[in-house]
Amino acid sequence: MRYQINKALVPMKAHYFLFNAGTGPIVPYLSIYAKQLGFSSVIVGLIYTILPVFGMVAKPVFGTIADRFHCQKIIFLVAQLVTAVAFLSIFYSPKVPQDIQVRLIYQNGSLSLQNKAGISIDSSLVDKISSKKLFAACQLDCALYSGETVLCTDGSLSELCNQSTPNTASFTGLIPTSKIYLAPDYSGSDVAVYLPVGNITQDGRGLNLNVGLASSKTSCDMKCNDNDINLLMSGNQISDADVYRMYQFWVFLTLMIVAWIGQAVTVSIGDAICFELLGDKPNRYGYQRMFGALGWGILSSVSGIVVDIVSKDKAEDDYSVCFYLAAGFLVLDFLASINIKYKQTKVSTNILRDVRKLLVEVRIVVFLTWCIAVGMCTGLMWQFLLWLVEDRAKSQNLSNVKTLQGVIMGVQCLGGELPFFFLSGKILKKIGHVSSMSVVLAALGVRFILYSVIPNPWYFIPLEFSNGLTFGLFYACMASYASIIAPPGTEATMQGLVGAVFEGVGVSLGSFLAGLAWNDVGGQKTFLFFGVGALTACAVHFVAQRLLRSQDASIRAPRKDSLQKIRLDDQKQLTSVEDSLISK
């Protein structure tokens, strides 16, 4: 048997591969990147609540513009470039400053820095700092009180110390990291971190301190050249209330919004173009989209390993390679997409009217509700699965966390999405769209519950094969269902609308609720609650579809042909697919 290659679809396959190869190195890690900047789970959840809302608006708006003015390909190409520029700009966005307040304590003839009361102490980070066995230089801005701090025993500081109001002076302290330890705090009521100060200078001059002083303490603002020490002494996050007043937050959020809009428009219009090229064979969509899973799987895996390699002996994870890879592949995607031979031929005389008539159909409402339910679960998985991996790895004292995260991303795509995108047409033909919808929700529920009970994140890897059901089959089902029901000339609008409901409502709401739950009950219970919710939604969806099938009345529809296809599909009576060889 000879295989035939549909040359008209080769640029489309290249687009899916290159676009996902461009988003794969950075999108999975953006929430962790925000965490590295010091944002809490609530703030990250809020950011990922806002982003899909903009996607929800952008998809149908740009889809309608593309349909109305017959400029789908132009908007498609521009969106790719916008995404590339926005991602690269995120890497150069300013970091969030963190004011680290500590106590400089003099006791028993030695100086040490003690963390501020009330912050959480990461014991694994203490062990990491201790194992470095080096001297860290810390900038200290300390308040000077005459008679209350050992710093004032230095003769050159007496003038500053004897003022009626406290003055602040800057010093440099050398911290031997191997001597860090945990002990009761100054009051004896809690455990604190102590960083012994081996040497303290001012403008390169060593201080001449009176070691005969019994004890003293003073408040200082600290900034060290070792980021692990900064993270440990600050509690690794800024106040949620303060974050909204920081220009760094707004720069980061703005660039994220632009990148998200670029992605959203590229995906929705790209899918509309793909289904237009497929004509009356939408079941072959999976054969095109699987190349996207291939690109995402390879690059997200490689990126995680590379980050671990280039971040060795650095204070924080270095994501520079990820951002440059993303920009490079997205530019290549733009160049490949120029070769897509596509011309919009279908026209709708009133796009909004045609789409609005569909939205009153009960089956369509049930379909959109299913998109929201899956979107909520996807929001948790996209934004917080890698958080769970980091937390579990930290509790198990595991290393090479970025490599593990990259492996998880790779298995999700190469072992899960890729084969299911390839088989999606046959699966949808065999069991129908509606049964596939129930399977997706059931798989999500089981997957999340297992996440909540497995302690070692390396054992998450077998679960990632289920991503073929929870995303591969889901996305093929959602996109092909939307293509079938779309009135002629509204293809981009319908893909945009369905994508907006999935991300703008589902993913947005799921990210917000997940962020709140994570802050209140932790990652384990958050995944447990979402898992139970997914199984409940599966049961409700199954009952709703059984009730719809039991109705004997004919479907009231503005487009009898399209809705009749859906009804036949629900009854496992789809029009048979040609037995001839599928042109890839």
C-alpha positions in Angstrom: 0.0 0.0 0.0 1.4 3.4 -1.0 1.1 6.4 1.3 0.0 9.6 -0.2 1.0 13.0 1.2 -1.4 15.9 0.9 1.1 18.6 0.1 -1.4 21.3 0.8 -1.4 20.2 4.5 2.4 20.1 5.0 2.7 23.8 5.9 -0.2 23.3 8.3 1.6 20.4 10.0 4.8 22.6 10.1 2.8 25.4 11.8 1.5 23.1 14.5 5.0 21.7 15.2 6.8 25.0 15.2 4.2 27.0 17.1 4.0 24.4 19.9 7.8 24.0 19.8 7.9 27.8 20.4 5.4 27.8 23.3 6.5 24.5 24.8 9.9 25.8 26.3 8.3 28.6 28.3 4.5 28.3 28.8 4.7 25.4 31.2 7.3 27.2 33.4 5.7 30.7 33.4 3.8 30.1 36.7 7.0 28.9 38.3 8.9 31.8 36.8 6.4 34.1 38.6 6.9 32.1 41.8 10.6 32.7 41.4 9.9 36.4 41.3 8.3 36.1 44.7 4.6 36.0 43.8 2.3 33.8 46.0 -0.1 31.2 44.8 -3.0 33.7 45.2 -1.3 36.2 42.9 -0.3 33.6 40.4 -3.9 32.3 40.4 -5.1 35.9 39.9 -2.8 36.4 37.0 -4.0 33.2 35.3 -7.6 34.3 36.0 -7.1 37.5 34.2 -5.2 36.1 31.1 -8.0 33.8 29.9 -10.5 36.6 30.1 -8.5 38.6 27.6 -8.2 35.4 25.5 -12.0 35.0 25.8 -12.5 38.5 24.4 -9.7 38.3 21.8 -10.7 35.0 20.2 -14.2 35.8 19.0 -13.4 39.5 18.3 -10.5 38.7 16.0 -12.3 35.7 14.7 -15.3 37.9 13.7 -12.9 40.5 12.2 -11.2 37.8 10.2 -14.5 36.4 8.9 -16.0 39.8 8.2 -13.0 41.2 6.3 -11.7 37.9 4.9 -8.3 38.4 6.5 -7.8 35.2 8.5 -4.3 34.5 7.3 -3.1 38.1 7.8 -4.3 38.1 11.5 -2.9 34.6 11.9 0.6 35.7 10.8 0.6 38.9 12.8 -0.5 37.1 16.0 2.5 34.7 15.7 5.0 37.6 15.6 3.2 39.4 18.5 3.5 36.2 20.6 7.3 35.9 19.8 8.0 39.5 20.8 5.9 39.3 24.0 7.6 36.2 25.2 11.0 37.6 24.7 10.0 40.8 26.4 8.8 38.9 29.5 12.4 37.7 30.0 13.6 41.3 30.1 10.8 42.6 32.4 12.1 44.0 35.7 12.2 41.8 38.7 10.1 42.4 41.8 12.2 43.9 44.5 12.1 42.4 48.0 13.0 44.3 51.1 14.5 41.7 53.5 14.4 42.8 57.1 16.6 41.1 59.6 18.1 41.6 63.1 21.8 42.1 63.6 22.5 40.4 66.9 25.6 40.7 69.0 25.8 38.0 71.7 28.6 36.0 73.4 31.2 37.9 71.4 29.9 37.2 67.9 27.7 38.8 65.3 24.8 37.1 63.5 21.8 37.9 61.4 18.4 36.6 62.4 15.3 36.4 60.2 12.3 38.6 60.9 9.6 36.9 63.0 6.6 35.5 61.2 8.1 34.2 58.0 8.1 30.5 57.0 11.5 28.8 57.2 12.4 26.4 54.4 14.6 23.8 56.1 15.6 22.3 52.7 16.9 25.7 51.7 18.9 25.9 54.9 20.6 22.6 54.0 21.3 23.8 50.5 22.9 27.0 51.7 25.0 25.1 54.3 26.3 22.7 51.7 27.7 25.5 49.5 30.6 26.2 52.0 31.4 29.7 50.7 31.3 33.3 51.9 28.3 35.3 50.8 28.5 39.1 50.8 25.5 40.9 52.2 24.7 44.6 52.1 23.2 45.7 55.4 21.4 49.0 56.0 21.2 49.2 59.8 19.6 51.6 62.2 22.1 53.1 64.7 21.1 53.6 68.4 23.7 54.8 70.8 24.1 52.3 73.6 21.8 49.8 72.0 23.9 48.4 69.1 27.5 47.1 69.0 28.0 49.0 65.8 28.0 52.3 67.7 31.1 51.1 69.7 33.1 51.9 66.5 34.7 55.3 67.1 34.0 56.6 63.5 30.3 56.0 64.0 29.9 57.8 67.3 28.6 61.0 65.6 25.9 59.2 63.7 24.9 57.2 66.8 24.6 60.2 69.1 21.9 62.0 67.1 18.5 62.7 68.6 16.8 60.6 65.9 18.1 57.2 64.7 20.3 57.2 61.6 20.9 54.5 59.1 24.3 53.4 57.8 25.4 50.9 55.2 27.7 48.0 55.9 29.0 44.8 54.2 28.9 41.6 56.0 30.6 38.3 55.0 28.5 35.2 55.8 30.2 31.8 56.0 27.3 29.7 54.6 28.6 26.5 56.2 27.9 27.9 59.6 24.2 28.7 59.2 22.0 27.1 61.9 18.5 27.0 63.4 17.9 27.9 67.0 15.3 29.6 69.3 14.8 33.2 68.4 15.7 36.2 70.6 12.5 35.8 72.6 12.9 32.0 72.9 9.3 31.5 71.6 10.0 30.4 68.1 12.7 28.8 65.8 14.8 31.3 63.8 17.6 31.2 61.2 21.0 32.5 62.3 23.6 33.6 59.8 27.0 34.2 61.5 28.8 37.3 60.3 32.4 36.5 59.8 33.5 40.1 59.0 31.8 43.5 58.8 33.1 46.5 56.9 32.0 50.0 55.9 33.3 51.4 52.6 36.1 48.7 52.8 37.1 49.6 56.3 36.9 47.0 59.0 34.9 48.1 62.1 36.7 48.4 65.5 34.0 47.0 67.8 34.0 46.9 71.6 33.6 43.2 72.2 33.1 43.8 75.9 29.5 44.8 75.3 27.2 42.1 76.8 24.6 41.9 74.0 22.7 44.1 71.5 20.4 44.0 68.5 19.4 46.3 65.7 17.1 46.2 62.7 18.7 46.0 59.2 17.6 45.8 55.6 19.6 43.0 53.9 20.5 42.1 50.3 23.0 39.3 49.6 24.8 38.2 46.5 23.4 34.7 47.1 19.8 34.5 46.1 19.1 31.4 48.2 19.9 33.4 51.3 17.6 36.2 50.1 14.8 33.8 49.5 15.3 32.1 52.9 15.4 35.3 55.0 12.4 36.9 53.1 10.1 33.9 53.2 10.3 33.7 49.4 7.3 35.9 48.7 6.1 39.5 48.9 2.9 40.7 50.5 -0.1 40.2 48.3 -1.4 43.6 49.3 1.7 45.3 48.1 2.0 43.6 44.8 -0.6 45.8 43.0 1.4 49.0 43.7 4.6 47.7 42.1 5.3 48.7 38.5 7.2 45.5 38.0 4.0 43.5 38.5 2.1 45.6 35.9 4.9 45.3 33.4 4.9 41.5 33.9 1.1 41.3 33.7 0.8 43.5 30.6 3.4 41.4 28.7 1.7 38.2 29.8 -1.6 39.6 28.5 -0.1 40.5 25.1 1.5 37.0 24.8 -1.7 35.3 25.8 -3.8 37.2 23.3 -1.2 36.4 20.6 -1.4 32.7 21.5 -5.2 32.7 21.7 -5.7 34.3 18.3 -3.1 32.1 16.6 -4.7 28.9 18.0 -8.3 29.8 17.2 -7.7 31.1 13.6 -5.1 28.5 12.9 -7.7 25.8 13.7 -10.3 27.5 11.6 -7.8 27.5 8.6 -7.0 23.9 9.3 -10.6 22.7 9.2 -11.2 24.8 6.0 -8.3 23.0 4.4 -9.7 19.6 5.5 -13.1 20.3 3.9 -15.6 17.6 4.6 -13.1 15.5 6.5 -12.8 17.1 10.0 -12.0 13.7 11.5 -8.5 14.1 10.1 -7.8 17.1 12.3 -5.9 14.9 14.7 -3.5 13.9 12.0 -2.5 17.6 11.8 -2.6 18.6 15.4 -0.5 15.7 16.6 2.5 17.5 15.2 1.9 20.2 17.7 2.1 17.6 20.5 5.3 16.4 19.0 6.8 19.9 19.0 5.6 20.7 22.6 6.8 17.4 24.0 10.3 17.5 22.6 11.0 21.2 23.4 9.4 21.2 26.9 11.4 18.1 27.9 14.7 19.4 26.5 14.1 22.8 28.1 13.6 21.3 31.6 16.9 19.4 31.3 18.8 22.4 29.9 17.5 24.7 32.7 18.9 22.2 35.3 22.3 22.2 33.5 22.7 25.9 33.0 21.4 26.7 36.5 24.0 24.6 38.2 25.9 26.6 40.9 23.6 29.6 40.2 21.5 31.3 42.9 18.3 30.8 40.9 17.0 28.9 37.9 18.2 30.3 34.6 15.3 30.3 32.0 17.2 32.4 29.4 17.5 29.4 27.0 13.8 28.8 27.2 12.9 32.4 26.2 15.3 32.5 23.3 14.2 29.1 22.0 10.6 30.2 22.2 11.2 33.4 20.2 13.3 31.5 17.6 10.8 28.8 16.9 7.9 31.3 16.7 9.8 33.2 14.0 10.3 30.0 12.1 6.6 29.3 12.5 5.8 32.6 10.9 8.1 31.8 8.0 6.5 28.4 7.5 2.9 29.7 7.8 3.5 32.1 4.9 3.5 29.1 2.7 0.0 27.9 3.7 -2.1 28.0 0.5 -5.4 29.2 1.9 -8.2 31.4 0.6 -11.3 32.1 2.6 -14.3 31.2 0.4 -17.3 30.7 2.7 -19.3 33.8 3.6 -21.9 34.5 6.2 -24.3 37.4 5.5 -24.9 37.9 9.3 -22.2 36.2 11.4 -23.6 37.2 14.8 -27.2 36.2 13.9 -26.0 32.8 12.7 -24.0 32.1 15.8 -26.7 33.5 18.2 -29.2 31.0 16.8 -27.0 28.1 17.7 -26.6 29.2 21.3 -30.3 28.6 22.1 -29.9 24.9 21.3 -29.9 22.8 24.5 -27.2 20.4 23.1 -24.9 23.3 22.3 -25.4 24.7 25.8 -24.5 21.3 27.3 -21.4 21.2 25.1 -20.3 24.7 26.2 -20.9 23.8 29.8 -18.7 20.7 29.3 -16.0 23.0 27.9 -16.1 25.1 31.0 -15.9 22.1 33.3 -12.8 20.7 31.5 -11.4 24.2 31.3 -11.5 24.5 35.1 -9.6 21.3 35.6 -7.1 22.3 32.8 -6.5 25.6 34.7 -5.4 23.7 37.8 -3.2 21.4 35.7 -1.6 24.1 33.6 -0.8 26.5 36.4 -0.2 24.4 39.4 0.8 20.8 38.5 4.5 21.9 38.4 4.0 23.7 41.7 2.9 20.4 43.1 5.9 18.7 41.7 8.2 21.2 43.3 6.5 21.0 46.6 6.5 17.2 46.6 10.2 17.1 45.5 11.1 19.5 48.3 9.4 17.4 50.9 11.2 14.3 49.6 14.6 16.2 49.3 14.8 15.4 45.6 17.2 17.1 43.2 17.0 17.8 39.4 13.5 19.1 39.7 13.5 20.9 36.4 14.6 17.7 34.7 11.7 15.9 36.3 9.3 18.6 35.2 10.6 18.4 31.7 10.2 14.6 31.6 6.6 15.1 32.8 5.9 17.6 30.0 7.5 15.3 27.5 5.5 12.2 28.6 2.3 14.3 28.5 2.8 15.2 24.9 4.8 12.4 23.3 3.3 9.5 25.3 -0.2 11.0 25.8 -1.3 13.7 23.3 0.6 12.5 20.3 -1.0 9.0 20.0 -4.4 10.2 20.9 -4.4 13.0 18.4 -3.4 10.4 15.9 -6.3 8.1 16.9 -8.8 10.8 17.7 -10.6 10.5 14.4 -11.1 6.8 14.8 -12.1 7.2 18.5 -14.7 9.9 17.7 -16.1 7.7 14.9 -16.2 4.7 17.2 -17.8 6.1 20.4 -19.0 9.5 19.3 -18.3 13.0 20.5 -20.7 12.8 23.5 -19.3 9.6 24.9 -15.8 11.1 24.5 -16.8 14.1 26.5 -17.8 11.9 29.5 -14.6 9.9 29.2 -12.5 13.1 29.4 -14.2 14.2 32.6 -13.8 10.8 34.2 -10.1 10.6 33.3 -9.5 14.1 34.8 -11.2 13.0 38.1 -9.2 9.9 38.5 -5.9 11.6 37.5 -6.3 14.4 40.0 -7.2 12.1 42.9 -4.1 10.0 42.2 -2.0 13.2 42.2 -3.3 13.9 45.7 -2.3 10.6 47.2 1.1 9.9 45.5 4.0 11.3 47.7 6.9 11.0 45.2 6.6 13.2 42.1 8.7 10.7 40.0 5.7 8.4 40.3 3.6 11.0 38.6 5.2 10.0 35.3 2.8 7.0 34.5 -0.1 9.3 35.1 1.0 11.7 32.4 0.1 9.2 29.7 -3.5 10.0 30.6 -3.0 13.4 29.1 -3.9 11.8 25.9 -7.4 11.5 27.1 -7.6 14.7 29.2 -6.2 17.0 26.5 -5.5 15.1 23.2 -9.0 13.5 22.9 -10.6 16.5 24.6 -9.1 19.1 22.2 -9.8 17.1 19.1 -13.4 16.5 20.2 -13.9 20.2 21.1 -12.5 21.5 17.9 -14.2 19.1 15.5 -17.6 19.5 17.3 -17.2 23.3 16.9 -16.3 22.9 13.2 -19.3 20.7 12.5 -21.9 23.0 14.1 -20.4 26.3 12.6 -22.7 27.9 10.0 -20.8 28.6 6.7 -18.6 31.7 6.9 -18.5 31.6 10.7 -15.7 29.1 11.2 -13.2 31.4 12.8 -15.9 33.0 14.9 -17.1 29.7 16.2 -13.6 28.4 17.0 -13.0 31.6 18.8 -16.2 31.4 20.7 -15.6 27.8 21.9 -12.0 28.6 22.7 -13.1 31.6 24.6 -15.6 29.6 26.7 -13.0 27.0 27.4 -10.2 29.4 28.4 -11.9 32.6 29.2 -14.5 31.0 31.5 -13.2 27.6 32.4 -9.4 28.0 32.6 -9.8 31.4 34.2 -12.3 30.3 36.9 -10.2 27.1 37.6 -7.0 29.1 38.0 -8.6 31.5 40.4 -10.3 28.9 42.5 -7.1 26.7 42.5 -5.0 29.7 43.7 -7.3 30.3 46.6 -7.6 26.7 47.5 -3.8 26.2 47.3 -3.3 29.1 49.7 -5.9 27.8 52.2 -5.6 24.0 52.1 -2.4 23.2 50.1 -1.7 21.4 46.9 -2.7 17.9 47.9 -6.3 18.8 48.9 -6.7 21.2 46.0 -6.1 18.4 43.5 -8.4 16.1 45.6 -11.2 18.6 45.6 -10.9 19.2 41.8 -10.8 15.4 41.2 -14.0 14.9 43.1 -15.6 17.8 41.2 -14.6 16.3 37.8 -16.2 13.0 38.6 -19.3 14.8 39.8 -19.4 16.8 36.5 -19.0 13.5 34.6 -22.0 12.0 36.3 -24.1 15.2 35.6 -23.0 15.3 32.0 -23.9 11.6 31.5 -27.4 12.0 33.0 -28.0 15.2 30.9 -27.1 13.5 27.7 -29.2 10.5 28.5 -32.2 12.8 29.0 -31.5 14.5 25.7 -31.3 11.2 23.9 -34.6 10.1 25.4 -36.5 13.0 23.8 -38.5 11.9 20.8 -39.1 15.4 19.5 -37.0 16.5 16.5 -34.2 18.9 17.1 -35.2 22.5 16.6 -32.3 24.0 14.7 -31.5 26.9 12.3 -29.1 24.6 10.6 -30.7 21.2 10.3 -27.8 19.6 8.5 -25.1 20.5 11.0 -27.2 19.7 14.1 -28.4 16.5 12.5 -24.7 15.4 12.2 -24.2 16.0 15.9 -27.4 14.1 16.8 -26.3 11.1 14.6 -22.9 11.3 16.2 -24.5 11.2 19.7 -26.2 8.0 18.6 -23.0 6.5 17.2 -24.3 6.8 13.6 -21.8 9.2 12.1 -21.5 9.1 8.4 -18.9 6.4 7.6 -15.4 7.6 6.8 -13.9 6.6 3.5 -12.0 3.3 3.7 -9.4 4.6 1.3 -6.0 5.7 2.6 -6.0 8.8 4.7 -4.0 11.5 3.1 -1.8 13.0 5.8 
